[in-house]
């Protein structure tokens, strides 16, 4: 078997960086193909697995290779406190598009319309995975598989379908777009096949997405408060879907 640094170099150009123990844990749980994983302290990483992720400990025993801290730091742009990093094969675009297009759906698709903040996009993907959403679609220039987004999503890109599409390529289903001028969301039941669209915090919905919307909805908000954080808006909307007839999700928190 080739050494881990050689395998890292072989895959680094096209693979997804899993930055930290929790990103690797989630990727393995949801079926990611991980050709190489390194750590600065193998015993500590496996102890953490025993405490928090016993279901993937055997996989980590087989995968993790200990490397010097200096070597680890040379492989990642920002070393993670857990001292763990891995590379995973990105799911095929074709497979994700099939998932997004499949009907009937049992859970909505979340659309981030021209998002700007990488960390916020990652937080939304983590939320969507937790609620069992069918997928997360971004429009605009932000790459939803950027390493910072994957870091913010804690590896949960592998638990849902994540792709960048044009507004004219959105998955089928009624589009419910969040907008301050929309109807109060509390009076609306969101169907499982909904496409839930959110504009950027600074500029809101694009003209194209607003025109594509079938329904405009607003979140309850105190007067003179300008907006919610994007991830907060998505969380409120997915929670509303989940309690107004949406498909059930496991209420137990995972590590």
C-alpha positions, 0 to 999 in steps of 0.5 A: 500500500502506498504511504498516506502522503502519496495517496493524499497527493494523488487525490488532493486535486479533485477530492473533498477536504474533510477538516477535523474529526467530526467532518470525517465521522459524518462523511463515513456515517453517510457512505463517503468514499475516503481514500486517505485520513491522517491525524497528529495523534492516532490514539486520541482520535480513536479514543474520541471515536470510542466516546462519540462515534463507536459506529465508525471506529472500526473504519477509523482504525483501518483509515487513520495514519499518524503523521507529524504535526508539521506534516499535518499542517502542510496538508490543510489550510487551517489546522483543526483542533482535533488534528484530523484531516481526510480526503473524500471522493465528491459524489457525482453531480449526476447522482445528486441531480437525480436525487434532486429531480426525483418525485414524489419527495418526502422532504423539501429542497433548500435553495440559497439564492446567490449566497455570499458567506461560506460559513453560513452556507455550511451551517445551512447544509448541516441544518438541512442534513439534520432535518432530512432535507432532500438537498441544498441548491445554491445559485450564483458564484459560491461553490457549495463544496468549497473547503470552508463550506464543508468545514462549516457543514461538519462533513454533512454534505454527504448526508444530502444532495448539494449542488450549484444550479441556475434559477432556471434549473431548480428541482420540480415542486412549488417554490416557497420563497422567504421575503419580508413582503410575503404571507406570514409563514405561520398560516401556511402548511409547507408540503414535502415537495416544497422548494424553499428559497432564501435570498442573501442577507444583504440583498434578499431574493434575486429578481429571477428567483422572486419571479420564479416563486409560487408563494412568498412567505415571511418569518415573524420578526419584531419591528425595526429588526432588519433580518435574521441570519441566513442559517437561522431563517432556514432553521425556522422554516424547516422546523415549521415544515417539520411540525406542520405535516412534514416527514418525521425526523429522528428527535434524538441528537447525534454527536 
